[in-house]
């Protein structure tokens, strides 16, 4: 019985070994993965790769990256990698201007270093031309004007001439002009930047300005508008509304001067920027920053200790409390790079102010009035603090107020006394804090007063009572003896 199974076992073993050999053979076979590249537009290079095993790409032999599968590469990113070296940028621009394209050499290797693809793509990329922009002049209006940090953003002729000279190439003016646009694309350009003038104070108003603004400009358009906005998106949305409505009339331009009340855009914030916009009949438009102002609607606050007591009365802290800083900045960025410039600023708003009021120990009979020793700390947008006395007595103390003029200065542990008529128990003293724009905060300052018993007076009364009782006893005894 045992020998009868031998032929079957041998056949089974033979087929098992054959399967192993086939598997090993198939595993050792080098699969020819298909790798191809295509540049279909100005923006991207497309890779077609029919496998998932990572491969390494080389651009002009200078840069490498690992990929696995189909992928897309930004042409700008590739060119940025290739043009890290300043001289390489000029060489690429020169090659592009001479041939009308740049020959980008791309290789693909597998992990064993074997070459899978070797190709050359004819790369064309856009040229970027610098743009001159103007600085409008504010003729009338309560604004801090915008000024230009630089008015032209594409002048690279001198470094291009130097590179051509060092490379022994002809200093051809037409070639230099062509290379300038290509180098601007490869290097990027510093866009003209409008910033708020450091030589002017930024006006601070309590509401959106509705007074006329006059601007002198060379802008040419079919319709002119002044817009107030706090963001680029709000301004562009307002421009779209006007473009769609051709019946909206613009401002009249007389001798390059436009005058009008700015139209408000949505999203008005702390800093309001005024823009001059020119709209043409073909729906194209131009934008020029004019100036800015600050809207201050923030009333003064007490940053520490402001709370509600059991009676629901808002009060300033009655104990010493550290003053917290109130400095607040507004950083805005208007991105108008699609039309050739940007607007940015960081403004110290100076619209917040805070006050901490405290008092020390005091004493009195609560009838003649009590001199309260106050300590005041103030910082930020504070003009004055007023403490009110609302009661009167028969000895000449009348209702009145104590005013401390701050005028935006920082006060640290400022001491003063003020006479108040208090009662035993809870006292609430009216306080009004006003900022530089007239915004007011009304609060009640809390002063508790507890009755204190005088033991020395009680002892004196007891002694007098004892003496009186003793005298009365002696008188009674004399009367009995007589």
Buried (B, 14 or more C-beta within 10 A) or exposed (E): EEEEEEEEEEEEEEEEEEEEEEEEEEEEEEEEBEBEBEBEEEEBBBBEBEBEEEBBBBBBEEEEEEBEEEEEBEBBEBBBBBBEEEEBBBBBBBBBBEEEEBEBEBBBBBEEEEEBBEEEBEBBBEBBBBBEBEBBEBEEBEBBBBBBEEEEBBEBBEBBBEBBEEEEEEEEEEBBEBBBBBBBBBBEBEBBBBBBBEEEEBBBBEEEBEEEBBBEBEBEBEBBBBBBBBBBBBBBBBBEEBBEEEEEEBBEBEEBBBBBBBBBBEEBBBBBBBBBBBBEEEEEBBBBBBBBBBBBEBBBBBBBBBEEEEEEEBBBBBEBBEBEEBEBEBEBEBBBEEEBBBBBBEBEBBBBBBBBBBBEEBEBEBEBBBEBEBBBBBBBBBBBBBBBBEEEEEEEBEEEEBEBEBEBEEBEEBEEBBBBBBEEEBBBBBBBBBBBBEBEBEBBBBBEBEEEEEEEEEEEEEEEEEEEEEEEEEEEEEEEEE
